[in-house]
Amino acid sequence: MNITTTLDGTCARIGVLGEIDFHTLPRLRAAACALPPRVTDLEWDLAGTPFMDIAGLHLLFSPDTPSPAHRTTVTGLGRQPLWLLLTASEANPAAFDLSRLLPDIAPAGFRPASR
């Protein structure tokens, strides 16, 4: 697994090349926890991640990874990681709120205003 971190002011991007599982989870958490305190926006770039098991859910939805103060988003989702996120969200929308990670998705229960 290769992990790259790019900083731009208060924004950080962590790129992952390889699978996300419980073997790689500690390295990914360490990369997020090593971000400077000024970082408020964290983007996980998973374009190089063909497979993610439940460890990916722990990484993306754990309240202590890296900090509740970070706004966390995900880009580059491949077919299997996206399937896992959608399945988890469908099973438990409150615990796996995709609107937090994927800004273009409306929160659960969202109803557009009528015209």
C-alpha positions, 0 to 999 in steps of 0.5 A: 500500500502506498499513501500520499499526503498533500497539504494546501493551507487548511485542506489535506488530501490523502491518496491511497494506492492499494486495498483497505483492510484491517492490515492497512487500517493502522497506517491510514489512521496514522496518516490522518492523525499526523495531519497538522492542527490547521487542517480542517478539510480532509479528502480521501482519494480512493481512485487507487483502491480497488477493494475496501472491507469493513475496515474502510467503514471504520476509517471513514465513519469512526468519530476519532479518525482523524478528528471530529473537527475535520470535514471529511470527503471521499473521491475516486470511489471505484465500483466495490468501495462504492458498493460497500458504502451504499450497502452500509448506508442502506442498512443503517443510514444514521450510522453511515450518512453518505451526505457527510462523505459525498457532498453531492448526496442529500442527507437521509430524509431530505425533501426538496421544497415544493414549488 
